[in-house]
Amino acid sequence: MTHIEQLKQSLEENTCVLIDSDVNRRYFTGMKSSAGTLLVFRDAAYFIIDFRYIEKAKKTVHGCDVILQNKLYEQLCSLIEKHGAKKVFIDSSVCTVQQLSVLRGKLCAEVVSDDTLSKLISSLRIVKTREELEKMTAAQRIAEKGLAHMTEFIREGRTEKEIQLELDYYMLSHGAEALSFDTIALSGPNTSLPHGVPSDRKVKNGEFVLLDFGAVVDGWHSDMTRTFCVGEPTEEMRKVYDIVLRAQKAGLGAVRAGISGRALDAVSRKVIADEGYGDAFGHSLGHGVGMEIHESPYASPSADDTIKAGSVVTVEPGIYLEGRFGVRIEDFVIVTEDGCVNMTEAPKELVCL
């Protein structure tokens, strides 16, 4: 069953949904574009798109009628009246106040701006199909090849920006459609910044280098983090690395369908807290990955929702000692009924370059 068919089956009579965000439009149509409006009823679906994309849409979009955009709001109203819809649900998670005002002034039905559609789309996107998981795995393999390349590239004297650019270029030139996010490449004391920005700082001997990065294949993302040492680490650096690694392995061992995000987070967090570094792990354990780099489900101290089989979640504990160094290790996994399948194959034992 296609995503559009799933969406149609979830709708009530006399209602429709309007989707125009880049990510969700691509999720339901399979086509990447910077414009277009998807209008879905229980018994029909329409993709209205302008001249720039109409030829591509007619060839690639299935499961809905493709219409050349002319006067958008008149076209939408004509279809709403044709199907007798009384309510139009919009995705409140991405709709701005200005957009909402325009829709309410232009459409010929009640515009519903609660979280009904947002929750519905999220519930559909949480569970991945086999094809989607294959694309995410393919993206991860590209990233891992990039990681292997970087173990040869990183050395004393390289700047963080040079490392970032080299990794980005490698992934993009080896099959990545795009980068999952701005690559994080940090060294020395900068590794204590969980989401630091690469700088002109040069790597020094005896320092950690932290890489957080991912590739995109056909809209589907990968995500991973590895921490290396250039030269020999201190005893404390090895100790902290070992604690994070144990916490990460404990988290991976706890992943299964039915566990709450809060409970999963607590497993890894306890390992770090028991070693006296609880205050140095300030972010959540993990998040979902899919057509966006951060999406449901979440593993955090406040995540009460249970994690479903077929979803994808990261496991990425860290310890960050301000002004000194930090360590994070991240894999992302497919959740199963009794555990998980780890899409990340890169080694995670401490590597000294």
N, C-alpha and C positions, 0 to 999 in steps of 0.2 A: 504494500500500500504506500502511495506517495505521501509526502508531507501535506500537499494540498488536499488530498483525499482525507487524511486524518483530521485536518482542520475543518473541512466541510461537515464531517460526521459529528463534530463537537458543537455545531451551531444549532440553535433553535429556529423554528419557523419564524418568518417575518423579521429576521435579523440578518445582519451582514457585518463583515469586518473589513477595515481599511488598513493596509500595510504599505508604508512607504519608506521605512528605514533601509539603508543600504544592506545591512547584515540580514535582516529578516526577509527582505525581498529576495536576496540571493538564496537564503535557506529554502524558501518555498518554490522558487522558480528554477533554481540551479544556474541562474545567469548573473554574472557580475555587471553592474552598471551603476552610474552615479545618479540615476533618475528613474522614475517609473512608479506607478501606483497599482497595487494589487487589491482588487475588490472581490471578496469571496462570500457567496451565499451557500445555503445548505445544498442547493441543486445546481450551482454553476459557479464559475470563477472567471475573472477577466483581468488581463494584464494590459494596462494602458501605458504606452511609452512613446516618447517623441521620435522624430525622424532619425536622430543620430543612432538609435539602437534598434529600430523597427526591423530591419533586415535580419540582424542577428537573432532577435527575439523570435521571429517567425520560424527560424531554423532550429533553435535550441530549446525553447520553452514548450513544455508539454503539460497537459492537464488543465489548461485554461485557454480561453479565447484571447488572442493577441490583437489589440486595437491601437491604431495610430492615434496619438494624442493630438487633439485639435483644440477644443475648448473644454478643459479638464472637468470643471465643476458641472458644466451642462451635461457632459458625457456621464459623469457619476450619477447625477440626479436622474437621468434617463434610465439608467440600469437599476437604480434603487426603486424607481416607480414601476419598472417592468416586473420586478420580482416581488413587489408589494412589501418591501422591508420598512419597518417602522423605527428600527433602531440601528445605528451604525456604531460599532465598537471600534475604538482606536487604541493604539498601544501607548498608554500613558507614561511608560518608562522612557520614551524617546520623544514624545510630542511636546513642543514648547507651548508656552502660554499664548504666544502670538499665533502659532499654527492652529491651536484649539479655537481661538477667536475667529479665525478665517473660516474654518470648517463649520462652525456653528452658524456663521452668517451666510454660507454658500450652499450647504447641503439641505436636501428636502426631507430630512428625517432627524429624529433625536440623536444627537451625538453623545455617546456614553464614554466618559473619560475616567471611569474608575479603573481598578487594576484587573478587571476580568480578562481582557485580552492579553495583557502582559503575563499574567499567571498561566494562561493557556499555552502561549507560545513557549514560555520557559519550561513547562512540563513536557512539551513535545521535544524540545531541543536537548533536554537532559539525557534521554536515552538515545544512544547512537546506533545507527545501522551498521551492518558488517562492512558495507562499502565506505562509510564515513570513517570507521575505525581503521580501515586499510589506508585511507588517505592520511590520517594522522600518524600512522606508523611509518608511512613513506616519508612524511615530513620529519619525523624523528630520526630516520636513518640518514637523511641529508645533514641534519644538525650534528649527529654523531660523527659523521665523516669530517665535518668541520672541526669538531673537537679534537679528533685525532691529528688533523693538520696543525692545529694550534699548539699541540704539545711539541711540535718541531719548530714552531715560529716564536713562541714566547721564550724570552731570555732576558737576562739583565741588560738594562739600557733601553728596552722597548718602552714606548709610552702607552698609556692606557688607550688613547685614541688610535694609535697604530694597531693595537691588538683588536680593538673593536672593528675598525675598518677592514682589517684582514679577514676576520671571521665573517663579517657581513658579505664581503665580496665572494668569499669561498661558497657560502650557502646560496647566494643569488646566481652564481655561475655554475652551480652543480644541481640545478633543478628546482630551487625554491621559487615560487611565484612571488613571494614577499617575505619580509621578516615578521615574526609573530609580534614583536614590539621592539623598541629601541634597545639594542643589545647593551647589557651592563658588563663592563670590563673594568675591574678595580684592582688596585694593588696596595700592599702595605697597610698603613692606617686607614686608608679609604675603604678597605673591605669591611670596616665596622659600620658602614652606611648601607643598610639593606637595599635601598634603591638609589645608590649613588650614581652620579653622571660621570662618564669617562673624561679624563682631563689630560693635560700634557705631562703629568707626573710620570717619571721614569721608574721602571721596576728595579728594585735593588735586591742584592743577594740576601737570602734568608727571609724573604717575605712571602706571604700568601698572595696569590692572584685568584680572584673570584670572577667567574663567567656565568652569567644568567642570560639565556638566549633561546631562540626557537625559529623554526622555518614554517612556511605555509605552503600547502599543496592543495590546489583547487578549492581554496577558501578555508581549509581545515588546518588548525595550528598544532604545533608541538611546543613543549616547554621543558627546560632542564637547567640545572645549576650544578657546576662543579667548582671545587676549590683546590688549587694546586699550590705547591711551594717551589719557589725558585731557589735552589740550593738546599741547605739543611735547616729544618725548622728547630725552634727551641723545644725544650721538654714540655713547656706549657702549651705551645702551639699544637704539639702532637696530642696532648691530653684533651684539649678542647675539640680537636678534630675527631678524636675517638668517641667522645661523648655525643657529638652531633650525629656521627655515623650510627651509633647504637640507637639513638632516638629515632633516626630515620628508618632503620630496620624494624624497630618495634612498631612504628606507625604502619609500615607496609604489611607487617604480620597481622595487624588488627583490621585492615580494610576488608569489608564484606558487605553484602547487601543487608540492609536493616539496621546497621549501626548509625547512630546519630552523628552529625558533624561535630557536636560538642564532645561526645565520647571518644571519637577518633582523635581529635586534637589533644585530649587529655592524656592519651597513651604516650605520645612522644613528649609532651610537655613535662610529664612526671619524671621521665628519665633525666631531663635537663635540670629540673628543679631539685631532684634528689642529689645531684652533684654540686648544688650550690649556685647554679647559674640561671635560676628561674627568671630573675629580673633582666637578664640579657637576651631573652627570647621574647620579643615584644610584638611580633606579628602572628597571624593565624598560621596553622599548619598547612592548609592547602585550599585549593579552589578548583572548580570545574574548568575544563578546557574544551573548546569545540570550534565554532566559527568565530568566537571571540576568545581572547586569551584569559579573561576572567568572566566566568559565568557559573550558574548553579551546577552542581551542589558545592557547598562550602564546608570546610572543616575548621571551625574556630570555637572559642569559648562560648559564643552566643548563638551557634548554629544548632537549632533544635530539630530541624528536619532530618528524616532518615535518608540515607544514601541508597539509591536504587541500583539494581543490577543493570548493566549496560551503560551506566554513566562513566565518565572519566574524571578523575580527581588527582591533583598533585599531592605529594607528601614531601614537604620541604622545611624541616626544622632548621634553626640556626642559632648561633651564639655570637653576639656582637659586643666587643669590649671597646668602649668609646676611646677613640684616639690611638688605639693599639692595633687590633686586627679583628676580623670576623670570619666565620665559617658558615656556609650554607651548602646543603646537599639536597638536590631535588630530582625526583623521578616523577613520571605521571603514568597512571595505571588504569586499566579497565576493570571496573567493579563486577564481580561475579557473585553468585548466590553464597558461595562458601569461601571467598577470598578475593583474589585479584590476579590479573595478568599484567605484568609490568612491560610496558612498551619501551622502556629505557634499557638499553643493553650496555651502555658505557660503564666501564669499571668505576668504582667509587672508593676503593681503598686509596689512602693518601699517596699521591704521585709527586715525587720530587724531581723537578726538571733540571 
